Amino acid sequence: MEEKVGGSSEEDEEEEGMYIDMGIKEEEDGENSHDGILMEGHQTQTQTQQGKRCRPKEEKERTKLRERHRRAITARILAGLRRHGNYNLRIRADINDVIGALAREAGWTVFPDGTTIPSQSTVQTRRPITQIPPLQTVSPCDMRSQPYHMKEVYVPPTSSLNMSSECCRKKGMGSGERVGSVENSPLVEGRLVGNGVKQLNDMSSKEQERDFTGTSYVPVFVMLPLGIINLKCELINPDALLKNLRLLKSINIDGVMVGCWWGIVEAHAPQNYNWNGYYQLFQIARDVKLKIKVAMSFHECGGNVGDDVCIPLPRWVEEIGRSNPDIYFTDREGRRNTECLTWGIDKERVLRGRTAVEVYYDFMRSFRVELDGFFEDGVISDIEIGLGPCGELRYPSCPTKNGWRYPGIGEFQCYDQYLLKSLRKAARDRGHSWLAKGPDNAGTYNSHPHETGFFCDGGEYERYYGRFFLKWYSQVLLDHADRVLYMAKLVFEGTCIAAKLSGIHWWYKTASHAAELIAGFYNPSIRDGYSSVAAILRAHKTTLNFACTIDQHENFPEAMSDPEGLVWQVLNAAWDASIAVSSENTFPCYDRNGYNKILENAKPYDNPDGRHLAAFTYLRLSPVLMNRENFLEFERFVKKIHGVVIDNQV
């Protein structure tokens, strides 16, 4: 049970699961504090209790806000100690854990009951605080791009952390997931910051590294650049690609992954397909003896983090959308999202006489027929089926183009005429036509759950209407996956197919799990929303590609995020259904610490069943990765994830 310091409050009960406040609450909070030890007599206690009962509502609200602010500060302190000080503090640490960790760092002995005494060798073993290896000169610009840290001295980053440093983050997944933070990356704009920092990082990594020799073989694929095929379906710079693929093959990479874009292949007219660039690309991969994973990409590219090219939906689809914008997902305010087609037209013949599912089927069938030779040769090993925005199975509930910012809960995307028609039918089938409406108290894109009447504790999501609406909303997502995967299995019979699932981890510690509900996963605290997804994947013998995005949660403790808990739930749902799980990183990773985190998540040390990832895809091939030092580090990672003997001194 979580330890409390300085008493308890109403806010403690409301926000159970948040980090514990390290400070002592003020007297005006109306709670017991350490000063309460000095209270004079029963009369003072009685007056205090009466004051609690009579506090105005406004004062209680101010108290809650102050308490929330303290908790946010505490969470940042603890996160900083973990990330920058290398302190192994438990998730729900309190002041005693922090003091104990500091005492041990100073060389003292701390017993389980809290007794603290100096060890015999304290004076001899205590390390000087300012011993730092010589560093190269680092410019202020480099500092902004690449904060670094050591055990005793930490140089904090500026608040204006730019996107180049964000791209140095990576996402791992698996049991006990952790993120490879930007501080651990030795790269700034494709080069090393300083030899001293790199040496410290390498020494720290060697101390904690695990020997993966003889462990299970996990195949490694490298994702190709987004713009490798241009809008005319031409392969860009094939000579450079051939050179890079040969280098990747030399370190025993298993294959590459490429997106096959609907907006490129069927750009100009229905069922007029152009596969020329992909045919040339696959031929090069065959010559180099690399396998290929192909993603059937039925969404647009260009509006998300990491998108460096713009690939719209086919032009003929955009023409239909101008006259009938209800083919796109729509929010309550009527804003359209053109990332992908609404699932409301899966069975509506609004695409020049075809339904959306028929369009997807025809596209996949053409791919299978035109590139049949690469299937027969085994060059194409896996097909990932795009099921929504970014190719992921979810509603586009958090579009940045509509103003969403992390950690907002997002908005329901069910207000196009076709999904509203489906909602009305579900209400009639239930026998209550008044249920045929979307929530009017679910907030906006950047709302927090407690700010809404729908997602707050005891909110409408728990009541009759809320349960009806959420069940319908999530069932639309499941039905879409069922229909498209059924068609894919018919087309790609004999070939492994996969579906990508995104980890919506913010607000996971709240009762409602608002962000997940809005994304289509009916997963409040009293219901398992991922077992039904796993059942659909199992029915179609589909691999789960899951990687939980955890790059921001430590900087936003108020988001009540729990990526580790989400990963544990999703992986167990998949493995319980006997589904293979693969993963990929979200942000590029080049340093040893980041690779070690991927390895630990790919092959969990403490999994009693010996479960591990079926494959890992690295994001992505770039000039920075092919830099000599980065490439050597990547080669070392490949050997370890393959379970091959390596020289530990490398």
Salt bridges, closest charged atoms under 4 A:
GLU2 OE2 - LYS4 NZ 3.92
GLU2 OE1 - ARG92 NH1 3.88
GLU3 OE2 - ARG90 NH2 3.48
GLU11 OE2 - ARG68 NH2 3.16
ASP12 OD2 - LYS25 NZ 3.09
ASP12 OD1 - ARG71 NH2 1.82
GLU14 OE2 - LYS64 NZ 2.85
GLU15 OE2 - ARG68 NH2 2.95
GLU26 OE2 - ARG70 NH2 3.25
GLU28 OE2 - ARG66 NH2 3.35
ASP29 OD1 - ARG66 NH2 3.42
ASP29 OD2 - ARG70 NH1 3.54
GLU67 OE2 - LYS25 NZ 3.77
GLU67 OE1 - ARG70 NH1 3.56
GLU67 OE2 - ARG71 NE 3.37
ASP94 OD2 - ARG90 NH2 3.90
ASP97 OD2 - ARG90 NE 2.87
GLU105 OE2 - ARG127 NH2 2.81
GLU105 OE1 - LYS151 NZ 3.92
ASP142 OD2 - ARG191 NH2 2.82
GLU152 OE2 - ARG127 NH1 3.40
GLU166 OE2 - ARG169 NE 3.53
GLU183 OE1 - ARG83 NH2 2.88
ASP202 OD2 - LYS198 NZ 2.94
GLU209 OE2 - ARG592 NH1 3.74
GLU209 OE1 - ARG636 NH1 2.72
GLU209 OE1 - LYS640 NZ 3.03
ASP254 OD2 - HIS642 NE2 2.83
GLU266 OE2 - ARG354 NH2 3.23
GLU300 OE2 - LYS401 NZ 3.01
GLU319 OE1 - ARG352 NH2 3.34
ASP326 OD1 - ARG336 NH1 2.97
ASP331 OD2 - ARG335 NE 2.82
ASP346 OD2 - HIS480 ND1 2.67
ASP346 OD2 - ARG483 NH2 3.13
GLU348 OE2 - LYS421 NZ 3.56
GLU358 OE1 - ARG349 NH1 2.75
ASP362 OD2 - ARG354 NH1 2.78
ASP362 OD1 - ARG365 NH2 3.41
ASP372 OD1 - ARG368 NH1 2.60
GLU376 OE2 - ARG368 NH2 3.90
ASP377 OD2 - ARG286 NH2 2.57
GLU392 OE1 - ARG394 NE 2.67
GLU411 OE2 - ARG335 NH2 3.53
ASP429 OD2 - LYS425 NZ 3.07
ASP482 OD1 - HIS540 NE2 2.61
GLU516 OE2 - HIS513 ND1 2.67
GLU554 OE1 - ARG83 NE 2.98
GLU558 OE1 - ARG76 NH2 3.89
GLU564 OE2 - ARG178 NH1 2.73
GLU584 OE2 - LYS500 NZ 2.92
GLU600 OE1 - ARG210 NH1 2.99
ASP609 OD2 - ARG611 NH1 3.75
GLU633 OE2 - ARG592 NE 2.69
GLU635 OE2 - LYS639 NZ 3.98
